[in-house]
Amino acid sequence: MSLKEAPVISNGWRVTAKFTMTGRETEILDLIGEGLRNQEIARRLVMREATVKTHINNLFAKAGFHSREDAVLYAVGIAEPGRYHRAD
């Protein structure tokens, strides 16, 4: 299983919890970063759209993403996961 760990500190923001993604979650996050919708991701990965939604919900819960935009920004390397606070 492929695991990706979130950075602890970046650009003055501290992540309050580390998280790991499964290989499938990483794959789906990459496709979200490419701008694909759930139905398109399901077709690309040959799975049901409901399964894609389950992976996305798990990923959002782990990373603390508040929106799909958060996920896209993280996927392209612009933002950190949603569970953070400004470091003092």
N, C-alpha and C positions, 0 to 999 in steps of 0.2 A: 504494500500500500504506500503510495506517495504521500508524504506529509509536507505541508508548508507552514512555517511558524511566522507569526506576525512580529514585526520589530517592536522592541520595548520603548524606545525613545526615538523621535524623529522630528526635526524642525520645531523643537520646543513643546511638543505634545507628548504626553506620557500615556501609553496604552495601559489601562488598568487590569487587563487580563490577556494573557497569551491565548492563542487558539491554534488549532491544527485543522487542516482540511484533508479530506480523503482525496484520492486521485480523481474520482468522479466530480467532486465539488470543485476542485481546481480546474478541471476541464470545462465545467459549466460556467465558472467565473470568467474564464478566458473568453468563452463565447458571448457572455453578457458584455464583456469589455469590447467585443467586436460589434456590439449593437444588435445582436440577434434577440428576437422575442422568444418566449417560452415554446411556442409551437414550432418555430424554426430550429431551436435547440433540440427539441424532441425528434424532429425528422433527421437532423444531422447525426444524432447519437443513437438513433433507432430505438427509441423508448417512448412510453406514453407521456403526454404532457403532464399528467398528474404526478408522475415520477419526477419529472424535472422540477415541478413546483415543490415537491417534498425536499429535494436536494437544496433548492434555493432557500426554503424556509429554515432548514437546518443550518445552512451557511450564514444566513442573516442572524440567526439566534447566536451562533458561535462568535461571529465577528462583531456583533452589535450594530450592523448596518441598519439605518433607519429608512432607507429608500434604495431603489434600484440605482439611482444616481450615485449614492455612496459606494455601492458595489462596483460600478463602472469606474469611478475615480480611483478606487483602490486597485482595480484590475490593470489600469493603465499607469499605475505608479504615482498618482498625484496626491492621494489622500491615504490616511490611516483608517483602521477600523473604527466604528462608531462609539465604542466604549472607551472614551478618553476624557481627560480633563487637562486644562492648561497647567503645565508644570511651573512651579514657583522658582 
